[in-house]
Amino acid sequence: MNGVVPIIPGRAVPIKKTQGSPPDKLVISLERKLKEFTVLYEISQLIGSSFDCRKIFSDILNTFHSRLGMNRGTVTLLNPVTGELEI
């Protein structure tokens, strides 16, 4: 469907396109933020899904890779006893 969106089955409404114009910086920024919030939500679901830390951390890093294209990362945790960050 090239430039047409079906509204009612059997009917279509044309869409006005501005071909060649670069995407607005605000739109790009908002799309990136939406991806980031979606990833954070998915990660929150992973954290609550299992008690196997190694599996969860692996799944978290895989989510960052598949959704945001990140190739490297570390998981850093706060040690509640010492107050220090640990990798």
C-alpha positions as CSV (number, residue, x, y, z in Angstrom):
1,M,0.0,0.0,0.0
2,N,2.0,2.9,-1.3
3,G,1.0,6.1,0.4
4,V,-2.5,4.8,1.3
5,V,-3.9,3.7,4.7
6,P,-7.0,1.6,4.8
7,I,-9.6,3.1,7.2
8,I,-12.7,1.1,6.3
9,P,-12.4,-2.3,4.6
10,G,-12.5,-1.7,0.8
11,R,-11.7,2.1,1.1
12,A,-8.4,3.8,1.5
13,V,-7.3,7.3,2.4
14,P,-4.2,8.8,0.8
15,I,-1.3,9.9,3.0
16,K,0.7,13.1,2.3
17,K,4.4,12.2,2.2
18,T,7.3,14.5,2.1
19,Q,9.9,12.4,0.3
20,G,13.5,13.5,0.5
21,S,13.1,15.6,3.6
22,P,15.3,14.5,6.5
23,P,13.5,13.3,9.7
24,D,13.0,16.0,12.3
25,K,15.6,15.8,15.1
26,L,12.8,15.8,17.7
27,V,11.1,12.9,16.0
28,I,14.4,10.9,16.0
29,S,15.1,11.8,19.6
30,L,11.5,10.7,20.6
31,E,11.8,7.5,18.7
32,R,15.1,6.7,20.5
33,K,13.6,7.5,23.9
34,L,10.6,5.2,23.1
35,K,13.0,2.4,22.3
36,E,14.9,3.0,25.5
37,F,11.8,3.0,27.7
38,T,10.6,-0.2,25.9
39,V,14.0,-1.8,26.7
40,L,13.7,-0.7,30.3
41,Y,10.3,-2.2,30.6
42,E,11.4,-5.5,29.0
43,I,14.4,-5.6,31.4
44,S,12.1,-5.1,34.4
45,Q,10.1,-8.1,33.2
46,L,13.2,-10.2,32.9
47,I,14.4,-9.3,36.4
48,G,11.1,-10.5,37.9
49,S,11.0,-13.7,35.8
50,S,13.7,-15.8,37.4
51,F,16.1,-16.2,40.4
52,D,18.9,-17.4,38.1
53,C,21.1,-14.2,38.0
54,R,23.4,-15.5,35.3
55,K,20.5,-16.2,33.0
56,I,18.9,-12.8,33.8
57,F,22.1,-10.9,33.2
58,S,22.7,-12.7,29.9
59,D,19.1,-12.0,28.8
60,I,19.4,-8.3,29.8
61,L,22.6,-7.9,27.7
62,N,20.9,-9.7,24.8
63,T,18.0,-7.4,25.0
64,F,20.3,-4.3,24.8
65,H,22.0,-5.9,21.8
66,S,18.8,-6.8,19.9
67,R,16.8,-3.7,20.7
68,L,19.4,-1.0,20.8
69,G,22.3,-2.5,18.8
70,M,24.7,-2.5,21.7
71,N,27.7,-4.8,21.2
72,R,29.3,-4.7,24.7
73,G,28.1,-4.1,28.2
74,T,28.5,-4.9,31.9
75,V,26.0,-5.4,34.7
76,T,27.0,-3.4,37.8
77,L,25.3,-4.0,41.1
78,L,25.3,-2.1,44.4
79,N,26.6,-4.1,47.3
80,P,24.2,-3.2,50.1
81,V,26.8,-4.1,52.8
82,T,29.8,-2.1,51.5
83,G,27.9,0.5,49.5
84,E,30.3,-0.1,46.6
85,L,29.5,-1.0,43.0
86,E,30.5,-4.4,41.9
87,I,30.7,-5.9,38.4
